[in-house]
């Protein structure tokens, strides 16, 4: 075969999946139709659990430029309503303000380090499936050619040709009520508030930075991102929609800001080196593929789901799709996947995408114009004065409330959840959990008094690592109840907990539970 897996699409999701597959020992080839990396910046940062996911793979330091671990954000927004996250004892919402262009650059650098082949200017034009292969027709710079692979993954965006060629439906709704305009532009220095970094607009008042700012006439966002001129966005609900999505002129953007704020904001041409963004979007789609898998073809990211960008959930969802799928697809190719493992990708990630669709639709309703919406926002403002509601929203937006079904009966409270950040003492050094998960292998953390569980892994040592250590810090549960005791954790490669124990000296029931979890997620043990 030409490759174990062909990935259609060399954006962040496709590159992340390629890295995960390579770490798991399979050969991906990435086909990207663009001849070079795009200069259009489609996002300005990462929001949610994905920040910690990237740290678990050693990529956070490259993106942030800091050796410090990520810290949760003190505040955020939900439907243009402020979230004061400082009130939370367990704040799960992490932010990393880094342009998507840089994210793609770092992921491509990592892919090249892993020896992954990335073919730019190569586009899928057709496909057919056999019992054990996919045949892919490709148009490349030197002409058409054919590839064969065990699997094909579509990471080629909301208009995915892979999805269409596979005959996978994309049901949902299109809303044509809104027009969004986004530009890089300068503003007068006299309007920049030195204390907050926001704007003081004469005739209107103060506008905080990086916040969705709703008025009765629309939405305005002022984002003074480092290294670039400020980025400004308006959203309106006009009676007459434009007939196309051509980039707005500065005059059109000034007029849009005036309609939203009912005040003038002088905008100037951006200074410095581009590219500079000018974009108009009319309406938007909310859709989820009717299935994520068609035999040997799978979908990740926007190819599987599209939704409003409000709250920045796109890369949080798509990159975690890739991390969830990578190890399962590799297990299938390498021959040790237990029955149903690959199908669990859709079962787990569809639920996550449905939740994102739900909360982005709710936020879209909260930013619309009208007196009824203003009344609803007043009610929500009261509700967000309760710390428990803030916790619920923060967990939902970050993805920290995800709990996968593991099949365990009467399991530990942490089972199915993301493994918490841990500081561990081994015999020779102190280490953070994030430093133990960078090779994307299953991991048993044996924290028992005598390190007695390592022997249970004899049949799985070819695919599961074990670390014997002591906890240096407490473990917190996502339920926010008092931390449950834990003496052992079995982690899937995506850092979700497949099994856990609270027994200092595990007995036969604990050992049987561990062996059952090993078989369920990592296949049959090797013969003695």
PEZIVEN-V93511 format. One line per field, one symbol per residue. ss: DSSP state (H for helix, E for strand, L for the rest). phi: phi as a letter, one per 30 degrees, with the letter a starting at -180 (. if undefined). burial: + if it has 24 or more other ideal C-beta (glycine too) atoms within 12 Angstrom, else -. A space follows every 50 residues. Layout:
# PEZIVEN-V93511
ss = ???
phi = ???
burial = ???
This chain:
# PEZIVEN-V93511
ss = LLEEEEEELLLHHHHHHHHHHHHLLLLEEEEELLLLLLLLLLLLLEELLH HHHHHHLLLHHHHHLLLLLLLELLEEEELLEEEEHHHLLLLLLEEELLLH HHHHHHHHHHHHHLLLEEEELLEEEEEEELLLLEEEEEEELLEEEEEEEE EEEELLLLLLHHHHHLLLLLLEEEEEEEEEEEEELELLHHHELLLLLLEE ELLLEEELLLLLEEELLEEEEEELLLLLLLEEEEEELLLLLLLLLLLLLH HHHHHHHHHHHLLLLLLELLLLLLLLLEEEEEEEEEEELLLLEELLEEEL HHHLEELLLLLLLHHHHHHHHHHHHHHHHHHHHHLLLLLLLLHHHHHHHH HHHHHHHHHHHHHHHHHLLLHHHHHHHHHHHHHLLLHHHHHHHHHHHHLL LLLLLLLLLLLLLLLLLELLLLEEELLLLEEEHHHHLLLLLEEEEELLLL LLLHHHHHHHLLLEEEEELEELLLLLLLLLLLLLLLLEEEELLLLEEEEE ELLLLLLHHHHHHHHHHHHHHHLLLLLL
phi = .dadbccdjcdedddddeddddddjcccbccbdddbedcdccaclcbjed ddedddcicdddddibddddbdddaabbhicdcddddcdbdcccbbdbde ededddddedddediddcccicbdbaabccdbbccbcbccecjdabbbbd bbcdbcidcededdddicdbdlbcccccbcbbbdacbeedcddddcidcc ceibkdbddibdccbdclbbbcbdddibdecbbcbbcddcdddbcdeddd dddeddddddchadbdccddcjdddcdbbbbcilcbbbedacbbhcbbbb iddcabadddiidddeddddeddddeddddddddjcddeiddddededdd ddddddedddddddddcddjdddddddddddddddcedddddddddddid ddbddcidchddeddjcddddbcbccdcacbdeedccdcicebccccdec hcceddcedbddbbcbbcabdcbdcccddideeddbbabccdddicddaa bccdbecddddddddddeddcbiddddd
burial = ++++++++++++++++++++++++++++++++++--++--++++++++++ ++++++++++--++----++-++-+++++++++++--+-+++++++++++ ++++++++-++--+-++++--++++-+-----++++++--------++++ ++++++++-+++++++-+-+----+-+++++++++++---+------+++ +-----+++++++++-+++++++++--++++++++++----------+-+ -+++-++++++---+-+--+-----++++++++++++++-++++-+++++ +++++++++++++++++++++++++++++++++--+++--++-+++++++ +++++++-+++++++++++---+---+--+---+-----+++++++++++ ++++-+-+--++++++++++++-+-+----++++++++-+++++++++-- ++++-++--+--+++++++++---++++-----+-+++++++++++++++ +++--+---++-+++++++++++-----
